[in-house]
Amino acid sequence: MLIQLPSVFTGGKISVFDGDEEVDEEDEANFITSFNMGGPNNEAEFACHFVCHYSDCQYEIEEITSGSRVLLRYSLCYSSNDVASPTANLLHKS
């Protein structure tokens, strides 16, 4: 999980990819989605934004072109003895 604190910036789009494959910018088959985190609309200055993804996904953060931002990165753990840990791969198979 990435949590962005209120910040003033441009650029810095975050893209999430399916973790089963190598990240290839030319191949959109493993692309899931992208987030601008409020930058283009100037919403980032006044609110927190967040992105969550499964642990088997990869993500890429583009360069900030102006300003600065603070991202907090957390690894959330799922613990259950009854069920397998959720993954993007399991979600695609169901």
N, C-alpha and C positions, 0 to 999 in steps of 0.2 A: 504494500500500500504506500502510495506517495501522497503526502499532504502538503499543499502549497499554502504558505502563509500570505496574507495580503502583501502584494509587491507591485512595483511599477516596472514593466519590461515589454519588449517586443521580441518575437521569435520564440524559440524554445518549445516547439510542438513535441508532444510525447506520442509515440506510435507503439502499439502492442502487436506482437506477432505470435503465431502458434509456435509452441516450443519444440515440436517434433522435428522441425526442419531447421537448417541453417538460415539465418536471416539474409535474404537476397532482395535488394531494393528493386530489381527488375521483375521478380516473380511475386505477383500479388496474391497467389494462392494461399500463402501462409499469413497474409495481412489480416488482422482482426479489426482494428479501429485506431483512430487517432484523436487526441484531445489538445485543444489550443490553450486550455487552462485560464481562459478569461482575458488573455493578452490582447487580441485584436479589438475587442469591444470595450477595453478599459474597465472591465469588471474585476480584474485581479487586484486592483488597488483597494477595493473595499470589502472583499470577501475571500474566504478560504475556498480552495478547490481541491478535489482529490481524485485519484485513479486507483482502482483495485484490479488486480489480475491474479490468475492462478499461478502457482509456483512453477509450473512447467511451461509458462509463456515467457518470451523474451520481450524486452522493451528497449526503445531507443529514444534518447532525448536530443533534440536538435539544439544547436548553439543559440544562446541569447544574443540578439543583434544590438540591443540597447537596454540600459537599465540593469536591474538585478532582481533576483528572487531567491526566496528561501524555501527549499523542499525538505521535508522530513520524510525519511524512508523507514518503514516498519516491515518486519516479517511477521505475519500473523500465523499462528499455529492452530491447526485443527486436530483435536484429540478425541477420538472415539474408538472404543474397542470393538464396536458392533459393525461399523461400516468403513469401507476403504476411504482414504483421504480423497476429497474431490479434486479433480484435475480438469483442465480444458480438454484433454484427450478423451476422458470419460464422458464429458458433456457432449462432444461431437459424435460419439458412438451411440448415445441413447436417443 
